[in-house]
Amino acid sequence: MNDVGERKTRGRPILMDDAAATSSPGVPAFLARPVDAPVYHGFPLVPESATDGWMLGLISDFGGPDAHYGDGYVVAPDGSRCGLVWECCRDAESFDAVLEPAPDRWGVYTVSVAGPLHGPTDTKSILAALRPHLEPHWRAWLAARG
């Protein structure tokens, strides 16, 4: 699966941060986010991806036969977040806005990455490749907020 047209319509398993606070007992944190919690609360961060205050978080699980696409998010050095819809692509790099910035996040972006995300060790290089595309959007969001 290396092209958008080949993506199957079924979803991928999600990851959850079982230690994340929930505003409704018995309901996962991402569905019952506390009032002061950031967007994507309840989905885990990947500490292995941390570089210069940036970190990748995952919504879709690692690995498996469908490891060629998924969902995640990025945390910037100030703690703000953006969403990612990622896909592996050998032929072309892409980076496009899916959702414009909002008060609680600096956008959602569809991105191509160089290879499958098999585990935490893959996340550092993927985040490093995405940062040159992400950082200008984050800085523009910060500037617009004043």
C-alpha positions in Angstrom: 0.0 0.0 0.0 2.0 2.9 -1.2 -0.6 5.1 -2.9 -3.6 6.9 -1.5 -5.9 5.1 -3.9 -4.9 1.8 -2.5 -5.9 2.6 1.1 -8.6 0.3 2.4 -11.7 1.8 4.0 -11.4 -0.1 7.3 -9.8 1.6 10.2 -6.6 0.9 12.2 -6.5 -0.1 15.8 -6.0 2.9 18.1 -3.7 3.4 21.0 -4.9 4.9 24.3 -3.2 6.4 27.3 -4.9 4.4 30.0 -3.4 6.7 32.7 -4.9 9.9 31.1 -7.6 11.6 33.3 -11.2 11.3 32.1 -14.1 13.5 32.9 -16.4 10.6 33.0 -15.4 7.4 34.8 -15.5 4.3 32.6 -15.2 6.4 29.4 -11.8 6.6 27.7 -10.0 10.0 28.1 -10.1 10.8 24.4 -13.9 10.6 24.5 -14.3 12.4 27.8 -11.5 14.9 27.8 -11.3 17.1 30.9 -12.1 20.8 30.3 -8.4 21.9 30.7 -6.9 19.0 28.8 -5.3 19.6 25.4 -6.6 18.3 22.1 -5.6 14.6 21.5 -5.7 14.1 25.3 -6.0 10.3 25.9 -3.7 9.3 23.1 -0.1 8.5 24.0 3.0 10.5 23.3 6.1 8.6 22.0 9.0 9.7 24.2 11.5 8.1 21.8 10.5 10.8 19.2 11.4 13.8 21.5 13.8 16.3 19.8 14.4 19.9 20.8 11.0 20.1 22.6 9.0 18.5 19.7 7.3 15.1 20.2 5.1 12.8 18.2 1.9 11.3 19.6 0.0 8.4 18.0 -3.6 7.7 17.6 -3.2 4.6 15.3 -1.3 1.6 16.6 2.2 0.7 15.4 2.9 -2.1 13.0 0.9 -4.8 11.5 0.1 -5.2 7.8 -1.5 -1.8 7.6 1.4 0.1 9.1 1.6 2.2 5.9 -1.0 4.8 7.1 -2.4 6.1 10.3 -3.3 9.1 12.5 -1.2 10.9 15.0 -0.4 14.4 16.4 2.6 16.6 17.1 3.4 18.5 20.2 5.4 21.7 19.7 7.9 23.1 22.3 5.1 25.3 23.9 2.8 22.3 24.4 0.4 23.2 21.5 -0.6 20.5 19.1 -1.5 19.7 15.5 -3.0 16.6 14.0 -1.5 14.3 11.4 -2.9 11.9 8.9 0.1 10.1 7.6 0.8 7.7 4.8 3.9 6.0 3.5 4.9 7.0 0.0 8.1 6.0 -1.8 7.7 8.3 -4.8 6.7 11.8 -3.5 6.7 13.8 -0.4 3.5 15.6 0.4 2.3 18.0 3.1 -1.2 19.5 2.9 -3.6 21.2 5.3 -6.8 19.1 6.0 -8.1 21.4 8.7 -7.1 25.0 9.2 -5.7 26.2 12.6 -8.2 26.7 15.5 -7.8 28.0 19.0 -7.0 24.5 20.4 -4.6 23.3 17.6 -2.5 24.7 14.9 -4.1 22.6 12.1 -4.4 19.1 10.8 -2.1 18.0 8.0 -1.9 15.1 5.7 1.7 14.0 5.2 3.7 11.4 3.4 6.5 9.7 5.3 9.4 7.7 4.0 8.6 4.4 5.6 6.2 2.3 7.7 5.9 3.1 11.4 6.8 -0.3 12.9 7.6 1.0 16.4 8.9 3.8 18.6 12.4 3.9 17.1 10.9 4.9 13.7 9.3 8.1 15.1 12.4 10.2 15.7 13.4 10.2 12.0 9.8 10.7 10.8 9.3 13.7 13.1 12.7 15.1 12.0 11.6 14.9 8.3 8.2 16.6 9.1 9.5 19.4 11.3 10.6 21.7 8.4 7.0 21.5 7.1 5.4 21.8 10.5 7.4 24.5 12.2 6.2 27.4 9.9 2.6 26.5 10.5 3.2 26.4 14.2 5.0 29.8 14.2 2.2 31.4 12.1 -0.4 30.1 14.5 1.6 31.5 17.4 1.9 34.9 15.7 -1.8 35.0 14.9 -2.6 34.5 18.6 -0.6 37.5 19.5 
